Amino acid sequence: MPVYTYRREDGSTFEIRQKFLEEPLTVDPSTGQRVVRVVQPAGIIFKGSGFYVNDSKSASRSSVNNTAGSPKPETKAATAPASTQAAAD
């Protein structure tokens, strides 16, 4: 059962647990003041790696393909075999 927040006429709020099928309260059961239901944001928590506030589909793909906008440094693995051949001669 969800917990709903209601605001009284004087501005104070209270929470009450109600079933989904129950009608919203119109009067506070303890004070008799008129009340309205307050809409609360949904509590969503993203867990795991890769969830950031500024992520979006297009931005996340480009950030994975291009890290920090700089080209990758060349490796010396391609020049290593040539130098070993010259040393062998």
C-alpha positions in Angstrom: 0.0 0.0 0.0 1.4 3.4 -0.9 1.8 6.3 1.4 0.1 9.6 0.3 0.9 13.1 1.4 -2.0 15.5 2.1 -1.9 19.3 2.7 -4.3 20.8 5.2 -6.0 24.3 4.7 -3.5 25.8 7.2 -0.5 24.6 5.0 0.7 21.7 7.2 1.0 18.3 5.7 0.5 14.7 6.9 1.0 11.2 5.4 -1.4 8.4 5.4 -1.3 4.8 4.0 -4.1 4.0 1.6 -5.0 1.3 -0.9 -4.9 2.2 -4.6 -8.6 1.7 -4.9 -9.5 4.0 -2.0 -10.8 7.5 -2.9 -8.5 10.4 -1.9 -9.3 12.0 1.4 -11.2 15.3 1.3 -11.2 15.9 5.1 -8.4 15.3 7.6 -9.6 12.5 10.0 -7.9 14.0 13.0 -8.7 17.8 12.6 -11.6 17.9 10.3 -9.9 20.4 8.0 -10.2 20.2 4.2 -7.2 18.5 2.5 -5.8 18.0 -1.0 -3.4 15.3 -2.1 0.1 16.4 -2.8 1.8 14.9 -5.9 5.2 13.6 -5.0 8.0 12.7 -7.4 8.7 9.0 -8.0 11.7 7.6 -6.2 13.8 6.1 -8.9 17.4 4.9 -8.2 19.6 3.7 -11.1 22.2 1.3 -9.9 25.2 0.0 -11.7 28.0 1.5 -13.7 27.3 3.8 -16.6 24.4 5.8 -15.1 25.1 9.5 -15.0 22.9 12.6 -14.9 24.1 13.9 -18.2 23.8 10.6 -20.1 21.7 10.3 -23.2 21.6 7.9 -26.1 23.6 10.1 -28.6 26.0 11.5 -26.0 26.8 8.1 -24.4 27.7 6.6 -27.8 30.0 9.4 -28.8 31.7 9.5 -25.4 32.5 5.7 -25.6 33.9 6.0 -29.1 35.9 9.2 -28.6 37.5 9.4 -25.1 38.2 13.0 -24.2 38.3 14.1 -27.9 42.0 13.2 -28.4 43.4 10.6 -30.8 44.9 7.5 -29.3 48.7 7.5 -29.0 50.6 5.3 -31.5 52.2 2.1 -30.1 55.8 1.2 -30.7 54.9 -2.5 -31.4 55.0 -1.9 -35.2 58.6 -0.5 -35.1 59.9 -3.1 -32.7 60.4 -6.0 -35.2 62.3 -3.8 -37.6 64.8 -2.8 -35.0 65.4 -6.4 -34.0 66.0 -7.4 -37.6 68.7 -4.7 -38.0 70.4 -5.8 -34.8 70.5 -9.5 -36.0 72.4 -8.5 -39.2 
